[in-house]
Amino acid sequence: MKTRGFVFAFALVFAALPAVAGQISGNYVEFRTADVYTGPCFANAETNLAGHEAVLGWQISEGEWNGVPLSGLNVVAVVRASATLGDPFANPLPAKTVFIVDERANAAQSAALIQFAQAQTNGLLDNVVAVEVSPVRFAVEEGRHGYATLEAGNLARISTRAINSSDHFCNNEEVYYPPLAANLDHYMPAVATEGSYHGNHLNTRWTESGRRGSFVATFSF
Protein backbone atom coordinates (compact mmCIF):
# COMPACT_ATOMS: atom_id res chain seq x y z
CA MET A 1 0.00 0.00 0.00
CA LYS A 2 1.26 3.44 -0.86
CA THR A 3 0.19 6.97 -1.55
CA ARG A 4 0.46 7.96 -5.19
CA GLY A 5 0.68 11.67 -5.91
CA PHE A 6 -0.07 11.31 -9.59
CA VAL A 7 -3.39 9.66 -8.77
CA PHE A 8 -4.36 12.77 -6.83
CA ALA A 9 -3.33 14.94 -9.79
CA PHE A 10 -5.57 12.95 -12.10
CA ALA A 11 -8.38 13.23 -9.54
CA LEU A 12 -8.17 17.01 -9.72
CA VAL A 13 -8.39 16.90 -13.50
CA PHE A 14 -11.42 14.64 -13.48
CA ALA A 15 -13.09 16.62 -10.68
CA ALA A 16 -13.14 19.60 -13.02
CA LEU A 17 -15.10 17.65 -15.62
CA PRO A 18 -18.91 17.53 -15.61
CA ALA A 19 -20.51 14.32 -14.44
CA VAL A 20 -21.57 12.33 -17.47
CA ALA A 21 -24.78 10.35 -17.30
CA GLY A 22 -24.31 6.72 -18.17
CA GLN A 23 -25.08 3.20 -17.14
CA ILE A 24 -23.31 2.20 -13.96
CA SER A 25 -24.36 -0.21 -11.23
CA GLY A 26 -23.03 -2.05 -8.24
CA ASN A 27 -23.04 -2.40 -4.46
CA TYR A 28 -22.50 0.11 -1.68
CA VAL A 29 -21.69 -0.16 2.01
CA GLU A 30 -21.27 2.52 4.66
CA PHE A 31 -20.18 2.73 8.28
CA ARG A 32 -20.66 5.71 10.62
CA THR A 33 -19.29 6.24 14.13
CA ALA A 34 -22.84 6.94 15.32
CA ASP A 35 -25.99 4.85 15.19
CA VAL A 36 -27.93 5.51 11.98
CA TYR A 37 -30.79 3.18 12.89
CA THR A 38 -31.92 4.39 16.28
CA GLY A 39 -34.48 6.31 18.31
CA PRO A 40 -34.34 10.05 19.03
CA CYS A 41 -33.18 9.52 22.61
CA PHE A 42 -30.08 7.60 21.53
CA ALA A 43 -29.42 9.92 18.58
CA ASN A 44 -29.65 13.05 20.71
CA ALA A 45 -27.16 11.57 23.16
CA GLU A 46 -24.60 11.17 20.36
CA THR A 47 -25.13 14.46 18.53
CA ASN A 48 -21.95 16.56 18.45
CA LEU A 49 -20.15 13.82 20.38
CA ALA A 50 -20.03 11.01 17.82
CA GLY A 51 -20.65 10.39 14.15
CA HIS A 52 -17.97 12.70 12.73
CA GLU A 53 -16.31 9.80 10.89
CA ALA A 54 -17.46 7.47 8.16
CA VAL A 55 -16.23 4.86 5.70
CA LEU A 56 -18.01 4.63 2.33
CA GLY A 57 -17.37 1.93 -0.23
CA TRP A 58 -18.56 1.37 -3.80
CA GLN A 59 -18.19 -1.80 -5.84
CA ILE A 60 -18.69 -1.12 -9.55
CA SER A 61 -20.27 -4.25 -11.01
CA GLU A 62 -20.43 -2.75 -14.47
CA GLY A 63 -20.35 0.63 -16.15
CA GLU A 64 -18.16 3.63 -16.80
CA TRP A 65 -17.67 7.21 -15.65
CA ASN A 66 -16.76 10.02 -18.04
CA GLY A 67 -15.97 7.41 -20.65
CA VAL A 68 -13.58 5.45 -18.42
CA PRO A 69 -14.57 1.78 -17.91
CA LEU A 70 -14.80 0.85 -14.23
CA SER A 71 -16.38 -2.62 -14.23
CA GLY A 72 -15.09 -4.82 -11.44
CA LEU A 73 -13.28 -2.05 -9.55
CA ASN A 74 -13.78 -0.67 -6.03
CA VAL A 75 -13.26 2.66 -4.31
CA VAL A 76 -13.37 3.54 -0.62
CA ALA A 77 -13.64 6.96 1.01
CA VAL A 78 -12.82 7.60 4.66
CA VAL A 79 -14.07 10.95 5.90
CA ARG A 80 -13.69 12.99 9.06
CA ALA A 81 -16.21 15.82 9.27
CA SER A 82 -16.63 18.88 11.47
CA ALA A 83 -19.95 17.73 12.94
CA THR A 84 -22.13 14.67 13.32
CA LEU A 85 -22.76 13.51 9.77
CA GLY A 86 -26.45 13.82 8.94
CA ASP A 87 -27.26 16.32 11.69
CA PRO A 88 -29.62 18.82 9.99
CA PHE A 89 -28.66 21.55 12.45
CA ALA A 90 -24.89 21.39 11.92
CA ASN A 91 -22.52 21.77 9.00
CA PRO A 92 -20.18 18.80 8.44
CA LEU A 93 -17.84 20.94 6.33
CA PRO A 94 -14.98 21.35 6.22
CA ALA A 95 -14.34 17.62 6.06
CA LYS A 96 -11.18 15.71 5.25
CA THR A 97 -11.21 12.64 3.01
CA VAL A 98 -8.79 9.83 2.34
CA PHE A 99 -9.54 7.82 -0.78
CA ILE A 100 -8.45 4.19 -1.08
CA VAL A 101 -8.53 3.10 -4.71
CA ASP A 102 -8.41 -0.43 -6.04
CA GLU A 103 -4.83 -1.47 -6.83
CA ARG A 104 -6.05 -2.98 -10.11
CA ALA A 105 -7.10 0.43 -11.44
CA ASN A 106 -4.83 2.37 -13.77
CA ALA A 107 -4.28 6.11 -13.31
CA ALA A 108 -7.29 7.13 -15.43
CA GLN A 109 -9.55 4.63 -13.67
CA SER A 110 -8.33 5.73 -10.25
CA ALA A 111 -9.16 9.33 -11.07
CA ALA A 112 -12.57 8.36 -12.46
CA LEU A 113 -13.37 6.29 -9.35
CA ILE A 114 -12.65 9.29 -7.15
CA GLN A 115 -14.69 11.63 -9.34
CA PHE A 116 -17.59 9.15 -9.33
CA ALA A 117 -17.58 8.95 -5.52
CA GLN A 118 -17.40 12.72 -5.17
CA ALA A 119 -20.38 13.10 -7.51
CA GLN A 120 -22.47 10.90 -5.20
CA THR A 121 -21.84 12.84 -1.99
CA ASN A 122 -22.75 16.50 -2.53
CA GLY A 123 -19.36 18.02 -1.75
CA LEU A 124 -18.62 15.95 1.36
CA LEU A 125 -15.59 14.23 -0.23
CA ASP A 126 -14.14 17.18 -2.12
CA ASN A 127 -11.29 17.98 0.29
CA VAL A 128 -8.89 15.12 -0.43
CA VAL A 129 -5.92 14.91 1.91
CA ALA A 130 -4.51 11.61 0.62
CA VAL A 131 -5.04 8.89 -1.95
CA GLU A 132 -3.96 5.36 -1.04
CA VAL A 133 -3.64 2.40 -3.40
CA SER A 134 -4.57 -0.95 -1.91
CA PRO A 135 -6.18 -4.30 -2.62
CA VAL A 136 -9.89 -3.87 -1.95
CA ARG A 137 -12.25 -6.78 -1.35
CA PHE A 138 -16.00 -6.19 -1.38
CA ALA A 139 -18.37 -9.12 -0.82
CA VAL A 140 -22.14 -9.19 -0.41
CA GLU A 141 -23.72 -12.44 0.76
CA GLU A 142 -26.40 -13.51 -1.69
CA GLY A 143 -29.67 -14.43 -0.04
CA ARG A 144 -28.64 -12.85 3.29
CA HIS A 145 -29.82 -9.27 3.25
CA GLY A 146 -27.68 -6.93 5.29
CA TYR A 147 -24.54 -9.07 5.24
CA ALA A 148 -21.53 -7.51 3.55
CA THR A 149 -17.77 -7.20 4.00
CA LEU A 150 -15.43 -4.51 2.77
CA GLU A 151 -11.67 -4.77 3.30
CA ALA A 152 -9.23 -2.15 2.03
CA GLY A 153 -5.89 -3.73 2.85
CA ASN A 154 -5.07 -3.03 6.49
CA LEU A 155 -6.47 0.51 6.24
CA ALA A 156 -10.25 0.14 6.55
CA ARG A 157 -12.78 -2.59 7.15
CA ILE A 158 -16.57 -2.87 7.35
CA SER A 159 -18.38 -6.08 8.25
CA THR A 160 -22.16 -6.05 8.64
CA ARG A 161 -25.08 -8.24 9.62
CA ALA A 162 -28.83 -7.80 9.47
CA ILE A 163 -30.65 -6.03 12.28
CA ASN A 164 -32.70 -8.39 14.45
CA SER A 165 -35.06 -8.13 17.41
CA SER A 166 -32.23 -7.96 19.95
CA ASP A 167 -31.04 -4.71 18.34
CA HIS A 168 -34.19 -2.80 19.33
CA PHE A 169 -33.51 -0.96 22.56
CA CYS A 170 -36.31 1.60 22.78
CA ASN A 171 -38.83 0.09 20.32
CA ASN A 172 -39.14 3.24 18.22
CA GLU A 173 -36.02 2.89 16.12
CA GLU A 174 -35.97 4.18 12.57
CA VAL A 175 -33.46 5.24 9.94
CA TYR A 176 -32.55 8.40 11.82
CA TYR A 177 -29.69 9.38 9.51
CA PRO A 178 -29.99 8.44 5.80
CA PRO A 179 -26.99 7.19 3.80
CA LEU A 180 -24.35 9.72 2.79
CA ALA A 181 -24.39 8.59 -0.85
CA ALA A 182 -27.02 9.54 -3.41
CA ASN A 183 -28.47 7.51 -6.28
CA LEU A 184 -29.05 4.34 -4.27
CA ASP A 185 -31.70 1.96 -5.62
CA HIS A 186 -32.32 0.27 -2.32
CA TYR A 187 -30.69 0.54 1.07
CA MET A 188 -31.16 -1.12 4.41
CA PRO A 189 -29.63 -0.32 7.79
CA ALA A 190 -27.38 -2.95 9.29
CA VAL A 191 -25.32 -3.65 12.38
CA ALA A 192 -21.58 -3.21 11.98
CA THR A 193 -19.87 -6.24 13.46
CA GLU A 194 -16.74 -4.24 12.70
CA GLY A 195 -16.08 -0.73 11.45
CA SER A 196 -12.48 0.41 11.48
CA TYR A 197 -9.88 2.74 10.02
CA HIS A 198 -6.15 2.50 10.76
CA GLY A 199 -4.63 5.00 8.35
CA ASN A 200 -2.33 7.91 9.11
CA HIS A 201 -3.94 10.90 7.39
CA LEU A 202 -6.95 11.93 9.52
CA ASN A 203 -5.33 12.27 12.96
CA THR A 204 -7.68 9.61 14.27
CA ARG A 205 -8.15 5.85 14.11
CA TRP A 206 -11.02 3.73 15.30
CA THR A 207 -12.33 0.20 15.68
CA GLU A 208 -15.95 -0.32 16.66
CA SER A 209 -18.28 -3.30 16.82
CA GLY A 210 -21.95 -3.92 17.48
CA ARG A 211 -23.04 -0.45 16.35
CA ARG A 212 -26.25 0.05 14.36
CA GLY A 213 -24.25 2.36 12.13
CA SER A 214 -24.11 0.76 8.69
CA PHE A 215 -26.00 0.66 5.42
CA VAL A 216 -25.89 -1.98 2.71
CA ALA A 217 -27.24 -0.86 -0.65
CA THR A 218 -27.27 -1.22 -4.42
CA PHE A 219 -27.10 1.48 -7.06
CA SER A 220 -27.95 1.61 -10.74
CA PHE A 221 -28.35 4.71 -12.87
C-alpha positions, -999 to +999 in steps of 0.1 A: +000+000+000+013+034-009+002+070-016+005+080-052+007+117-059-001+113-096-034+097-088-044+128-068-033+149-098-056+130-121-084+132-095-082+170-097-084+169-135-114+146-135-131+166-107-131+196-130-151+176-156-189+175-156-205+143-144-216+123-175-248+104-173-243+067-182-251+032-171-233+022-140-244-002-112-230-021-082-230-024-045-225+001-017-217-002+020-213+025+047-202+027+083-207+057+106-193+062+141-228+069+153-260+049+152-279+055+120-308+032+129-319+044+163-345+063+183-343+100+190-332+095+226-301+076+215-294+099+186-297+130+207-272+116+232-246+112+204-251+145+185-219+166+185-201+138+204-200+110+178-207+104+142-180+127+127-163+098+109-175+075+082-162+049+057-180+046+023-174+019-002-186+014-038-182-018-058-187-011-095-203-042-110-204-027-145-203+006-162-182+036-168-177+072-157-168+100-180-160+074-207-136+054-184-146+018-179-148+008-142-164-026-142-151-048-114-133-020-096-138-007-060-133+027-043-134+035-006-136+070+010-128+076+047-141+110+059-137+130+091-162+158+093-166+189+115-200+177+129-221+147+133-228+135+098-264+138+089-273+163+117-296+188+100-287+216+124-249+214+119-225+218+090-202+188+084-178+209+063-150+214+062-143+176+061-112+157+053-112+126+030-088+098+023-095+078-008-085+042-011-085+031-047-084-004-060-048-015-068-060-030-101-071+004-114-048+024-138-043+061-133-073+071-154-095+046-137-083+057-102-092+093-111-126+084-125-134+063-093-126+093-072-147+116-093-176+091-093-176+089-055-174+127-052-204+131-075-225+109-052-218+128-020-228+165-025-194+180-018-186+160+014-156+142-002-141+172-021-113+180+003-089+151-004-059+149+019-045+116+006-050+089-019-040+054-010-036+024-034-046-010-019-062-043-026-099-039-020-122-068-013-160-062-014-184-091-008-221-092-004-237-124+008-264-135-017-297-144+000-286-128+033-298-093+032-277-069+053-245-091+052-215-075+035-178-072+040-154-045+028-117-048+033-092-021+020-059-037+028-051-030+065-065+005+062-103+001+065-128-026+072-166-029+074-184-061+082-222-060+086-251-082+096-288-078+095-306-060+123-327-084+145-351-081+174-322-080+200-310-047+183-342-028+193-335-010+226-363+016+228-388+001+203-391+032+182-360+029+161-360+042+126-335+052+099-326+084+118-297+094+095-300+084+058-270+072+038-244+097+028-244+086-009-270+095-034-285+075-063-290+043-043-317+020-056-323+003-023-307+005+011-312-011+044-296-003+078-274-029+093-253-036+124-216-032+120-199-062+135-167-042+127-161-007+114-125+004+115-099+027+100-061+025+108-046+050+084-023+079+091-039+109+074-069+119+095-053+123+130-077+096+143-082+058+141-110+037+153-123+002+157-160-003+167-183-033+168-219-039+175-230-004+163-263+001+144-242+024+121-241+008+087-260+007+054-259-020+027-272-009-007-273-012-044-271+015-071-279+016-107-283+047-129 
